[in-house]
Amino acid sequence: METLENSKVRRSENGLFEDKYMLDITQLTKIYPTPKGDYVVLDDLDLKVKHEEFISIIGHSGCGKSTLLTMIAGLNPISRGTIVANNQTIKGPGPDRGVIFQSPSLLPWMTAYDNVMLGVKQVFGHGTKKDRDDIVKYYLSKVGLEDAMYKKAKDLSQGMQQRVGIARAFALKPKVLLLDEPFGMLDSLTRGELQDVLIEVWNQEKITAIMITHDVDESIFLADRVIMMTSGPRAKVGDILEIDFERPRLRKDVLDHPDYYKYREHLINFLEH
Amino acid sequence: MKDKSINILNFIGLGFFEPAIRLASGEETKKNLVALFKKIVLPILSVGLFLLLWSAGSSHLYNIEKEFRIEKAFNERGEAAARLERSCIDSGSKDCQITTLPSPSQVWVAYKSLLADHASISAKKDAFAEKVAATNVKRAEQGLDAITYTGRPSFVDQIFTSLKTVFAGFLLALFIAVPIGIMLGLSESLRSSVNWLIQILKPVSPVVWLLLVSMIVNTLGKNSDGDSSFTISFISVGLCAMWATLVNTSMGVSSVDKDYINVAKVLQLNIGQKVFKIILPSSFPLIFTGLRITLSVAWMVLIAIELLAQSPGLGSFVWEEFQNGANDSNSKIIVAMFVIGIIGFLLDRIMLTIQKFVTFTEET
């Protein structure tokens, strides 16, 4: 406990933002050694994310978006630089950073309920059984699965599986939510539905979120800021676009907003050049 | 009711009755008639064809053997002897019985005689048990072993002995191969360090395993006076058959979907939770496929091992009949062949049904 206090104090003395940023990435570099020499995926990338901010990262395939996200999640070792999440330098994966993967990654032999419970038990092991049960049921009904709670994950459709994935991530009450193209595998109708589900739950929880996406409209609708990454190798942040729509947002209002097409054009221009 | 019985039939692997049930309930007559024809009539026809070929083949072999003997008698002892030989063969007398591939009807007769033999032996056993019941009670009071029936076992008894051996061997394989397979699957360095051993031992013939096991068991069992043939044969069966499970388990455990492993990492599950909640369930289909192969290999090598280890069972039954050379021995061997095949098939079906119960199948 003491050391934690100390480190906090030291950070303040050094003039570092203590509470302003939830996530602080400095000079992050990822190098994959290959027989032909080092392949630099990310080169001195800096990114700061505020509390309760929803940012989306957009860029071409292979630019290292997913590498960045898996490094924040702690699933991929860092070559150089630091990632500080909630005032702690990350060293490995942990439930303080919830991940929603591209494929729902549910355990297919378990029910939707058990899939969420697996994580909840891990994080709220100290609580009572009733508490955990309430948490799981609350989030599953939030994502519209109250009737399918006890179905095996393998019997659910892709869209429903990803709903469970969302419930699982939020139920752990992470400090940062990492979304790796969560709707990339879904058809456009289901994708729209799930974006609504996601933003609805997010509006209540306000968890700092970082989402990787390919979809320009998705990034405008969901994010406060869109980070555009340059094409790899040696990718870094190319441009940042602030999205100034009020929250809570409704899809219709966003589409009708005069700035919408301005934002859209900006993003598409960046991606095409 | 109808759907329920169809589901049950499909589940236990008798799905080919489905069209018959649907037909009986008057559902889509034409489609179900075609299905019925494909699933039931055609297999029956092919069985008939098989029997026809078999009996034609066996009568052909019979004629070759018969002509050979008559000609031999003619060449050695003249025409009268040849005529005598022919009438002797035709009369079906035991003295000049022709032994070759038996015909289906001979096999059927042998099958019924084996059943009759079993009935008479069971009757004898019951009578014996009744006779010694009082004595056994007395012996038990004196702390002596009970007197048991030591007569010849019947064919059915041999089947049960074989099943007992194969299950003991299967369980041994299960308890050795699954835990070791899990450990190998979890650690790549362990896997590569013992891989050479597995690759070398896997193709070793059942016979050699038997010899190896008997070397060890005979030495270890020097001081006990019990019959070690059962121990030797079930251990050999287990050792021969466990490789499929070992390899499949380690493969299943080592190739768990990376997404599942990431979930375990993000949730920071401990090693026990990781193994029991994620790794084992996801590799269960592969482990079970391995177990199915193990059981069928176990049943297959069992016959050879019993034959060599002189432990009672179907293998020694076949061997004794072969050595015996009685006029219906060949037919009995064929009966044993069918029984072995059918039991092997049933064992596989049982495993398949259990597999459906306990494993998940991912939608493809």
Chai-1 contact restraints between the chains, C-beta under 6 A:
chainA,res_idxA,chainB,res_idxB,connection_type,confidence,min_distance_angstrom,max_distance_angstrom,comment,restraint_id
A,L75,B,N262,contact,1.0,0.0,6.0,A-B,restraint_1
A,P93,B,K265,contact,1.0,0.0,6.0,A-B,restraint_2
A,P93,B,V266,contact,1.0,0.0,6.0,A-B,restraint_3
A,G94,B,Q268,contact,1.0,0.0,6.0,A-B,restraint_4
A,P95,B,L267,contact,1.0,0.0,6.0,A-B,restraint_5
A,V99,B,V266,contact,1.0,0.0,6.0,A-B,restraint_6
A,S103,B,D259,contact,1.0,0.0,6.0,A-B,restraint_7
A,S105,B,D259,contact,1.0,0.0,6.0,A-B,restraint_8
A,S105,B,V263,contact,1.0,0.0,6.0,A-B,restraint_9
A,P108,B,F360,contact,1.0,0.0,6.0,A-B,restraint_10
A,P108,B,E362,contact,1.0,0.0,6.0,A-B,restraint_11
A,W109,B,P281,contact,1.0,0.0,6.0,A-B,restraint_12
A,W109,B,F360,contact,1.0,0.0,6.0,A-B,restraint_13
A,G119,B,L267,contact,1.0,0.0,6.0,A-B,restraint_14
A,Q122,B,L267,contact,1.0,0.0,6.0,A-B,restraint_15
A,K154,B,F360,contact,1.0,0.0,6.0,A-B,restraint_16
A,K154,B,E362,contact,1.0,0.0,6.0,A-B,restraint_17
